[in-house]
Amino acid sequence: MAGPGKKSTRKLTAKRTKPPSAALKPRAEVGILGGTGLYAIEGIENVREVKLTTPFGPPTDAYIVGRLAGKGVAFLSRHGRGHRFLPADVNFRANIYGFKMLGVERVISVNSCGSLKEEVRPRDIVFSDQFFDRTRRPNTFFSAGVAAHIGFAEPVCQELSKVLFESGRSLGLRVHPQGTYLCMEGPAFSTKAESRIYRSWGCDVIGMTAATEARLCREAGMCYATMNLVTDYDVWHETEETVSVELILENLKANIVNAQAIIKKSMASVRPQRECRCGCAGALEMAIVTDPRLIPAPLKKKLGLILGPYVK
């Protein structure tokens, strides 16, 4: 087993395996996380609400499970329908673990964000492929008793992200195939000094949720891609309107329709089986450094859906 700092020469590819015994029915292939303004997806058929309790507590809302363009999907409102949770109060671990319980293998996240680049305009959509995380919230499933160090150099699934980008481009939308997402704690927006520094670091957009979800999805062995709906120029721009909730909601309203169209179109292009080379599915295979014999039985049970394939 390779420890921290040691590279394995073994090439990891995604494999479709039987879901752990604790996984629930109905199964969903794709999870959709809706952000500010996106509290439902139109067109989901055979809809069923599923309320879950996870080892990390309750998710922020019930999962809307059904079929969309022939694919099994599970939709979850990140902030709860009616937007009840601040970013720092979202139970990210429960949300992602709940997807795992439903058998989800790929997660599409929709986030509102501010732009840190002149060429990334309000109402554009950015498919970020990198993150700079400045949050202070829990962002791992692991704790004392089991240590695991996932590889995270490439934090999103390039195949899934490409499908989303190509769908947006085919719809004639203003889309960007990549970018660095600065994840801030919030809930207040940036100061001008902070915004200017983030720009100098080369970041493209700024938001409050995506980096946390990406880390947890990688630990859980799920592919992750994020669709960032640009609402404003943060506070660095001297000639554009200053960021406000009113401005964000106005631009979001226009972009939510586009986001739903991209998701619906993408479902037809998502392959039934994962064949991507992102390594997400086997992220823990060489990452767990704790001797399995020393992992407490209650912790093995708690993390059964995640540890199961690797720790007996």
C-alpha positions in Angstrom: 0.0 0.0 0.0 1.4 3.4 -1.0 1.6 5.9 1.9 1.5 9.7 1.7 4.1 11.1 -0.7 4.6 7.7 -2.5 3.3 7.3 -6.0 1.8 4.1 -7.2 2.7 2.9 -10.6 -0.6 1.1 -10.9 -3.0 2.7 -13.4 -6.4 3.2 -12.0 -9.5 3.1 -14.3 -13.1 3.4 -13.3 -14.8 0.1 -12.8 -18.5 -0.5 -12.4 -19.0 -2.6 -9.3 -22.1 -3.9 -7.5 -23.3 -1.3 -5.0 -22.5 -2.1 -1.4 -25.3 -4.0 0.5 -26.3 -0.8 2.4 -27.1 1.1 -0.8 -30.8 1.8 -1.2 -33.4 1.4 -4.0 -34.4 3.1 -6.2 -30.9 3.4 -7.5 -29.8 6.6 -9.3 -26.9 6.8 -11.8 -26.4 10.6 -11.7 -26.8 13.0 -8.8 -27.7 16.6 -9.4 -26.9 19.3 -6.8 -28.9 22.4 -7.2 -27.6 25.7 -5.8 -29.1 29.2 -5.3 -32.2 29.5 -7.6 -32.2 25.9 -8.7 -34.5 24.0 -6.4 -36.0 21.5 -8.9 -35.4 20.0 -12.3 -38.3 20.0 -14.7 -38.8 16.8 -16.8 -37.9 14.2 -14.2 -40.3 11.3 -14.6 -41.5 8.6 -12.2 -40.7 11.0 -9.4 -40.3 9.8 -5.9 -39.1 11.8 -2.8 -36.6 9.9 -0.7 -35.8 11.1 2.8 -32.6 9.8 4.2 -30.7 9.7 7.5 -27.0 9.2 7.1 -24.2 8.5 9.6 -23.4 12.3 9.3 -27.0 13.4 10.0 -29.8 14.4 7.7 -29.1 15.9 4.3 -30.4 19.4 3.6 -33.6 18.1 1.9 -35.3 15.1 0.5 -33.8 13.6 -2.7 -36.1 13.8 -5.8 -35.5 10.4 -7.5 -36.7 9.5 -11.0 -35.6 9.3 -14.6 -34.4 12.0 -16.9 -33.7 11.4 -20.6 -33.6 7.7 -19.8 -31.1 8.0 -16.9 -31.8 7.3 -13.2 -31.2 10.6 -11.4 -31.4 12.0 -7.9 -31.8 15.7 -7.4 -31.0 17.5 -4.2 -31.4 21.1 -3.3 -28.1 22.0 -1.6 -29.5 24.8 0.5 -32.9 23.2 0.9 -36.0 24.2 -1.0 -36.8 27.7 0.0 -33.0 28.3 0.6 -32.8 27.6 4.3 -29.1 26.9 4.8 -26.1 29.2 4.6 -23.1 27.7 2.8 -21.3 27.0 6.1 -24.4 25.4 7.5 -24.9 23.0 4.7 -24.4 19.4 5.8 -22.1 18.6 2.9 -21.0 15.2 4.2 -24.6 14.0 4.6 -25.6 15.3 1.2 -22.8 13.4 -0.6 -23.2 10.3 1.6 -26.9 10.3 0.8 -26.0 10.2 -3.0 -23.8 7.2 -2.2 -26.6 5.5 -0.4 -28.7 5.9 -3.6 -26.1 4.3 -5.7 -25.0 7.5 -7.5 -21.7 7.3 -9.4 -21.5 10.8 -10.9 -22.5 14.1 -9.4 -23.3 17.3 -11.4 -23.1 20.4 -9.2 -24.8 23.7 -10.2 -23.3 26.7 -8.4 -23.8 30.5 -8.6 -20.5 32.4 -8.6 -18.9 35.7 -9.2 -16.4 36.4 -12.0 -12.8 37.4 -11.3 -11.9 37.8 -15.0 -13.1 40.5 -17.5 -13.7 38.0 -20.2 -16.0 35.9 -17.9 -19.2 37.9 -18.0 -22.3 37.7 -16.0 -24.7 35.0 -17.3 -21.7 33.0 -18.7 -21.3 29.4 -17.5 -17.9 28.1 -16.4 -17.1 24.4 -16.0 -14.3 24.8 -13.4 -11.6 22.2 -13.4 -9.5 23.5 -10.4 -10.2 24.8 -6.9 -8.5 27.0 -4.4 -10.2 26.2 -1.0 -10.2 28.9 1.7 -13.0 27.4 3.8 -12.8 26.2 7.4 -15.7 23.6 7.3 -15.5 19.8 7.6 -14.4 18.5 4.1 -13.6 14.9 4.7 -15.4 11.7 5.8 -12.4 10.5 7.7 -11.5 11.2 11.4 -9.4 9.8 14.2 -9.2 6.0 13.7 -8.7 5.9 10.0 -6.4 8.0 7.9 -6.8 8.3 4.1 -5.0 10.7 1.7 -6.8 10.9 -1.7 -5.1 12.3 -4.8 -6.7 15.5 -5.8 -4.4 17.1 -8.4 -7.3 16.8 -10.9 -10.4 17.4 -8.8 -13.1 17.0 -11.4 -14.0 14.3 -13.9 -12.8 15.6 -17.3 -15.2 13.3 -19.2 -18.3 14.4 -17.3 -17.3 18.1 -17.5 -16.7 17.8 -21.2 -20.1 16.4 -21.8 -21.7 19.3 -19.9 -19.5 21.9 -21.8 -20.3 20.4 -25.2 -24.0 20.4 -24.4 -23.8 24.0 -23.5 -21.9 25.0 -26.6 -24.3 23.1 -28.8 -27.2 25.1 -27.3 -25.4 28.3 -28.3 -24.7 29.4 -24.7 -21.7 31.4 -23.5 -19.7 28.6 -21.9 -16.1 28.2 -20.7 -14.5 24.7 -20.6 -12.3 25.3 -17.6 -11.3 27.7 -14.8 -10.1 28.0 -11.2 -12.8 28.3 -8.6 -11.9 30.2 -5.4 -14.1 28.7 -2.6 -14.6 31.2 0.2 -16.3 30.6 3.5 -19.0 33.3 3.3 -21.7 34.2 3.9 -20.5 37.8 3.3 -19.2 38.7 -0.1 -15.6 39.7 -0.6 -13.9 42.9 0.3 -12.3 44.8 -2.6 -8.9 43.9 -1.3 -9.7 40.2 -1.2 -11.2 40.2 -4.6 -8.1 41.9 -6.1 -5.8 39.4 -4.4 -7.9 36.5 -5.7 -7.5 38.0 -9.2 -3.8 38.3 -8.8 -3.7 34.5 -7.9 -5.1 33.7 -11.3 -8.5 32.5 -10.1 -11.4 32.8 -12.6 -14.6 32.6 -10.5 -15.5 32.7 -6.8 -18.2 30.8 -4.9 -18.9 29.2 -1.5 -19.6 25.5 -2.0 -18.0 23.6 -4.9 -14.5 22.7 -3.5 -16.1 21.1 -0.4 -18.3 18.9 -2.5 -15.5 18.0 -4.9 -13.3 16.6 -2.1 -16.1 14.6 -0.6 -17.1 13.1 -3.9 -13.6 12.0 -4.6 -13.4 10.3 -1.2 -16.7 8.6 -1.9 -15.5 7.3 -5.3 -17.9 9.5 -7.3 -17.1 11.5 -10.4 -17.8 15.2 -9.9 -18.2 18.1 -12.3 -19.4 21.6 -11.5 -21.4 24.1 -13.6 -20.8 27.6 -12.4 -23.4 30.2 -13.3 -21.8 33.6 -13.3 -24.0 36.3 -11.7 -21.7 39.3 -11.2 -18.1 40.6 -11.3 -17.6 40.2 -7.5 -16.5 43.6 -6.2 -13.3 44.3 -8.1 -14.8 45.8 -11.2 -14.9 49.5 -11.2 -17.6 50.1 -13.9 -20.0 47.3 -13.3 -22.8 47.2 -10.7 -21.6 46.1 -7.3 -22.5 42.6 -6.3 -25.8 42.3 -4.4 -28.4 39.6 -3.7 -30.8 41.4 -6.0 -28.3 41.4 -8.9 -27.4 37.7 -8.2 -31.0 36.6 -8.3 -31.8 38.6 -11.4 -28.9 37.0 -13.4 -29.6 33.6 -11.9 -33.1 33.6 -13.1 -31.9 33.9 -16.6 -29.2 31.3 -16.3 -31.2 28.6 -14.4 -33.2 27.9 -17.6 -29.9 27.4 -19.4 -28.5 25.1 -16.7 -31.6 22.9 -16.8 -31.3 22.7 -20.6 -27.6 21.7 -20.4 -28.4 19.0 -17.8 -31.3 17.5 -19.9 -29.2 17.5 -23.0 -26.2 16.0 -21.2 -28.1 13.0 -19.9 -28.4 11.6 -23.4 -24.6 11.7 -23.7 -23.7 10.3 -20.3 -22.6 6.7 -20.8 -24.4 4.0 -18.8 -21.1 2.7 -17.5 -18.2 4.8 -16.3 -15.2 4.5 -18.5 -13.4 7.7 -17.7 -9.8 7.8 -16.6 -10.2 10.3 -13.9 -9.5 7.7 -11.2 -12.5 8.9 -9.1 -14.0 5.4 -8.7 -10.8 3.9 -7.3 -9.6 7.0 -5.4 -9.3 5.1 -2.1 -7.6 2.0 -3.4 -4.1 3.3 -2.6 -5.1 6.1 -0.2 -5.9 4.4 3.1 -2.8 4.2 5.2 -4.3 2.9 8.5 -3.8 -0.8 9.2 -7.3 -2.2 8.7 -7.0 -4.2 11.8 -6.7 -1.0 13.8 -9.8 0.7 12.4 -12.5 0.6 15.1 -15.5 -1.6 14.2 -18.0 1.3 14.7 -16.0 3.4 12.3 -15.9 0.6 9.7 -19.7 0.4 10.0 -20.2 4.1 9.8 -18.1 4.4 6.6 -19.2 1.1 5.2 -20.3 2.4 1.9 -17.0 4.2 1.3 -14.5 1.8 3.0 -16.3 -1.5 2.1 -14.4 -2.3 -1.1 -11.0 -1.7 0.5 -11.3 -2.6 4.2 -12.6 -5.9 5.4 
